[in-house]
Amino acid sequence: MAFKLFLKFQENAISARPSGHSAGAGAFPGEPIMVEISLDKSFLVQFINILALMLCLNHLLYKPLRKILRERAELMARLSDRAAAAKSEIENGEAEKDRLKAESLRQALSLKNDLTSKSQTQGQHLLAEAQEKALSQINESRARLRQSAAAARTALTVEIQSLARDMAEKILGRNL
């Protein structure tokens, strides 16, 4: 059994002709050359050689290469999982940080409000004490002023009476 294969070469590519071909077959440039392939014992040996080569290459090259690629894919999957876990951990940490920040802000605001209300209460208390103290000092001053005025009146009354008597004695010219 033989297969006929027609090959067409470019003009410059045809330089040597295989033996056994007639001068007329493919003698002109660009004319197809006819090659025969026969299925005999040498074809079978070459086929077995190719199969053996494929088995050897599979065992020595393809399997280790596929193993390395599979290990690399597993490593990449593990690294991807670790990266995703780290990313989610970072996101959780940021959420926790934001929550703690908001909680701290709430506590600080509450503390500020408490301190403000306490200081206002203390200020009002101090103001009330100061007003009471000022009022008591004013009342004491008024009382002292009244006492001084009363003492001055009594002293003036006594003095006016003695002055009036002296004047009356001088005007009348006699002792009263």
HELIX and SHEET records of a PDB file:
HELIX    1   1 GLU A   11  ALA A   13  5                                   3    
HELIX    2   2 LYS A   41  LEU A   57  1                                  17    
HELIX    3   3 ASN A   58  TYR A   62  3                                   5    
HELIX    4   4 LYS A   63  LEU A  172  1                                 110    
SHEET    1   A 2 ALA A   2  LEU A   7  0                                        
SHEET    2   A 2 ILE A  33  SER A  38 -1                                        
END                                                                             
